[in-house]
């Protein structure tokens, strides 16, 4: 008949009430006839006192003090107002005076990592000689690492990004779709695909829902989005690349100009940023305790620069690069710093990329055949979205596919979908983990991937 109360709801309003709480033993400290426990639930914790008296014997105090860290317990206790704020706990104004305690699940006595070490800022650990936990240890023991207040906050905020993405687009009249992840041809036209055995033939894991989003536009859905896994067989062991990540993809038909789509995507991201500021301040502040970062800045309307303007800014800063050369990662970051200095924004759009560096389905600019109707969006100097107006003319699409060396037979269904009338359309794909990383100012995308996959990691 117990009704379990959430730790985050134990406030002074509950003072003097008898409550039941389930939590993990985060720390325990025996002192004479008393034992102080810290009970944790996700990113919230409370101090619990077991003291010899009417409801607790010496044996009970000893028993409580010897429960292994990370064990799950049910506690009955009285909520008491604290005489002074309790440092180190989220519930600083109250504590729990324990009357009964039951072990629900006993953890092993030795943990692969200590949670207090795992949430310590690296600089702080270096200064006083205390331990910090490196990334490989975290990922090898991900279930433990995900229990930290920082990880809990990161993935609550990431869930919020998906929720805001979905809310915003549904409000704008988009339809959510699900696309195949096993496909017959490389969707981006490159060699970086995972080949899988498919009965008596081979298939590929989708690099993008691109082709199917477009086919839905041809089927008169007008505005679609999807959230799902994306696979890239790139041997990229960098801070921002994964072999599997979550794609937030958008596609829509437009009436007059592809900038209608650019503006819609940019506004969607702005609504996400605003929603995170409004709904997830607790999570942002929790992450900032371990990874301090300046608040994310953005403009309304979003700053849009043409690629040639970006090249000019980089050249002015001493970078040598050609007009049709793609941005390298160092140049992206430098451009981000230059834009921040000049425009005071962490979020901006680069438009009109050189056609030579874009996928086969990208629409060439109608005036200058060397550039394209394509765009990328950046957060803190790193790309988080790549998009373009798509070619909707089957003859031009065929020519561009041949130019890129793509087997036409393998994309026949895709090209054929444009033969029966296709509206002009555009879209883009966003990397969820990268958005989370850059919004919070983190240094590695593996921090924002729950169970990351990269060229060197396939477990857990």
Long-range contacts (C-beta under 8 A, 24 or more apart in sequence): 2-74, 2-76, 4-74, 6-41, 6-44, 7-39, 7-40, 7-41, 7-44, 7-45, 7-46, 7-90, 7-91, 8-41, 8-44, 8-90, 8-91, 10-46, 10-79, 10-91, 10-94, 10-96, 11-91, 11-93, 11-94, 12-81, 12-93, 12-94, 14-79, 14-94, 15-79, 15-80, 15-81, 15-94, 16-78, 16-79, 16-80, 17-78, 17-79, 18-76, 18-77, 18-78, 18-99, 19-76, 19-77, 19-78, 19-79, 19-96, 20-74, 20-75, 20-76, 21-46, 21-74, 21-75, 21-77, 21-96, 22-72, 22-73, 22-74, 22-75, 22-104, 23-72, 23-73, 23-75, 24-69, 24-70, 24-71, 24-72, 24-73, 24-147, 25-67, 25-68, 25-69, 25-70, 25-71, 25-73, 25-107, 26-69, 26-70, 26-115, 27-69, 27-116, 28-64, 28-65, 28-66, 28-67, 28-69, 29-65, 30-61, 30-62, 30-65, 33-58, 33-61, 34-61, 35-61, 35-62, 35-64, 35-65, 37-64, 37-98, 38-88, 38-89, 39-73, 39-75, 39-96, 40-147, 42-149, 42-152, 43-90, 43-149, 43-152, 43-153, 43-156, 43-282, 43-283, 43-286, 44-90, 44-91, 45-89, 45-90, 45-91, 46-89, 46-90, 46-91, 46-94, 46-95, 46-96, 47-82, 47-86, 47-89, 47-91, 47-95, 47-96, 48-75, 48-77, 48-95, 48-96, 48-97, 48-98, 49-95, 49-96, 49-97, 49-98, 50-98, 50-101, 51-97, 55-98, 55-99, 55-100, 56-98, 56-99, 60-101, 63-101, 64-98, 64-101, 67-101, 67-103, 67-106, 68-106, 68-107, 68-108, 68-109, 69-107, 69-111, 70-107, 70-111, 70-115, 70-144, 70-147, 71-103, 71-104, 71-105, 71-106, 71-107, 72-103, 72-104, 72-105, 72-107, 73-101, 73-102, 73-103, 73-104, 74-101, 74-102, 74-104, 75-100, 75-101, 75-102, 76-100, 76-101, 111-144, 112-137, 112-140, 112-141, 112-144, 113-137, 113-138, 113-141, 113-144, 113-145, 115-144, 115-147, 115-148, 118-144, 118-145, 118-148, 118-150, 119-148, 119-149, 119-150, 119-289, 119-290, 120-290, 121-289, 121-290, 121-291, 121-292, 135-444, 135-446, 135-447, 139-446, 139-452, 139-457, 139-460, 140-460, 142-450, 142-451, 142-460, 143-460, 146-450, 149-286, 150-286, 150-287, 150-289, 150-290, 150-291, 152-286, 153-282, 153-283, 153-284, 153-286, 153-287, 154-283, 154-287, 154-436, 154-440, 154-442, 154-447, 154-448, 155-448, 155-450, 156-280, 156-283, 157-276, 157-280, 157-283, 157-284, 157-287, 157-436, 157-439, 157-440, 158-432, 158-433, 158-436, 158-448, 160-275, 160-276, 160-279, 160-280, 160-283, 161-248, 161-272, 161-276, 161-432, 161-435, 161-436, 161-439, 162-227, 162-248, 162-432, 164-271, 164-272, 164-275, 164-276, 165-225, 165-227, 165-248, 165-268, 165-272, 166-225, 166-227, 167-275, 168-268, 168-271, 168-272, 168-275, 169-223, 169-225, 169-250, 169-268, 172-223, 172-264, 172-268, 173-222, 173-223, 174-223, 174-224, 174-225, 174-250, 174-252, 175-221, 175-223, 175-224, 175-225, 176-224, 176-225, 176-226, 176-227, 177-212, 177-213, 177-216, 177-221, 177-224, 177-225, 177-226, 178-226, 178-228, 179-206, 179-209, 179-212, 179-213, 179-226, 179-228, 180-206, 180-212, 181-205, 181-206, 181-228, 181-229, 181-231, 182-206, 183-211, 184-410, 184-413, 185-406, 185-407, 185-410, 185-411, 185-414, 186-406, 187-211, 188-359, 189-359, 189-360, 189-401, 189-404, 189-405, 189-406, 192-232, 192-233, 192-234, 193-231, 193-233, 194-231, 194-233, 194-243, 205-231, 206-230, 206-231, 207-231, 207-232, 208-247, 208-249, 208-429, 209-247, 209-249, 209-429, 210-249, 210-359, 210-361, 210-427, 210-429, 211-411, 211-414, 213-249, 213-250, 213-251, 213-427, 214-251, 214-361, 214-390, 214-414, 214-417, 214-422, 214-425, 214-427, 215-414, 215-417, 216-251, 217-251, 217-252, 217-253, 217-422, 217-423, 217-425, 218-392, 218-417, 218-418, 218-420, 218-421, 218-422, 218-423, 222-252, 222-253, 222-423, 223-251, 223-252, 223-253, 224-250, 224-251, 224-252, 225-249, 225-250, 225-251, 227-432, 230-429, 230-431, 234-455, 235-455, 236-454, 236-455, 237-454, 237-455, 237-456, 238-329, 239-443, 239-444, 239-445, 240-382, 240-434, 240-437, 240-444, 240-445, 241-445, 241-454, 242-433, 242-445, 242-446, 242-449, 242-452, 242-453, 242-454, 243-453, 243-454, 243-455, 244-453, 245-431, 245-432, 245-433, 245-434, 245-445, 245-449, 246-431, 246-432, 246-433, 247-429, 247-430, 247-431, 247-432, 248-429, 248-430, 248-431, 248-432, 248-435, 249-427, 249-428, 249-429, 249-430, 250-387, 250-427, 250-428, 250-429, 250-430, 251-425, 251-426, 251-427, 252-425, 252-426, 252-427, 253-423, 253-424, 253-425, 254-423, 254-424, 254-425, 254-426, 258-363, 258-373, 258-388, 258-389, 258-424, 258-426, 261-387, 261-389, 261-425, 261-426, 261-427, 261-428, 262-304, 262-349, 262-351, 262-375, 262-387, 262-426, 263-301, 265-377, 265-385, 265-387, 265-427, 265-428, 266-301, 266-302, 266-304, 266-349, 266-377, 267-301, 267-302, 269-302, 269-347, 269-377, 269-385, 269-430, 270-298, 270-300, 270-302, 270-347, 272-435, 273-298, 273-347, 273-439, 276-439, 284-440, 287-440, 287-442, 288-440, 291-440, 291-441, 291-442, 291-443, 293-440, 293-441, 293-442, 294-441, 296-346, 296-347, 296-379, 296-380, 296-438, 296-439, 296-441, 297-340, 297-344, 297-345, 297-346, 297-347, 298-345, 298-346, 298-347, 299-343, 299-344, 299-345, 299-347, 299-348, 302-345, 302-347, 302-348, 302-349, 303-339, 303-343, 303-345, 303-347, 303-348, 303-349, 304-348, 304-349, 304-351, 304-375, 305-339, 305-348, 305-349, 305-350, 305-351, 306-350, 306-351, 306-352, 307-350, 307-351, 307-352, 307-353, 307-354, 307-371, 308-352, 310-335, 310-350, 313-338, 313-339, 313-342, 314-338, 323-354, 323-370, 324-354, 324-356, 324-357, 324-370, 325-354, 325-357, 326-353, 326-354, 326-357, 327-383, 329-382, 332-378, 332-381, 332-382, 332-383, 333-381, 333-382, 334-381, 335-378, 335-381, 336-378, 336-380, 336-381, 336-382, 337-381, 339-378, 339-381, 340-381, 346-379, 346-380, 346-438, 347-377, 347-378, 347-379, 348-377, 348-378, 349-375, 349-376, 349-377, 349-378, 350-375, 350-376, 350-377, 350-378, 351-375, 353-388, 358-388, 359-388, 359-404, 360-397, 360-400, 360-401, 360-403, 360-404, 360-406, 361-388, 361-390, 361-391, 361-397, 361-400, 361-401, 362-388, 362-389, 362-390, 362-391, 362-400, 363-388, 363-389, 363-390, 363-391, 363-426, 373-426, 375-428, 377-428, 377-430, 379-434, 379-435, 379-438, 379-439, 380-438, 380-441, 382-434, 382-438, 384-430, 384-431, 384-434, 384-435, 384-438, 385-428, 385-429, 385-430, 385-431, 386-428, 386-429, 387-426, 387-427, 387-428, 387-429, 388-426, 388-427, 388-428, 389-424, 389-425, 389-426, 390-425, 390-426, 390-427, 392-418, 392-422, 392-423, 392-424, 392-425, 393-418, 394-418, 394-419
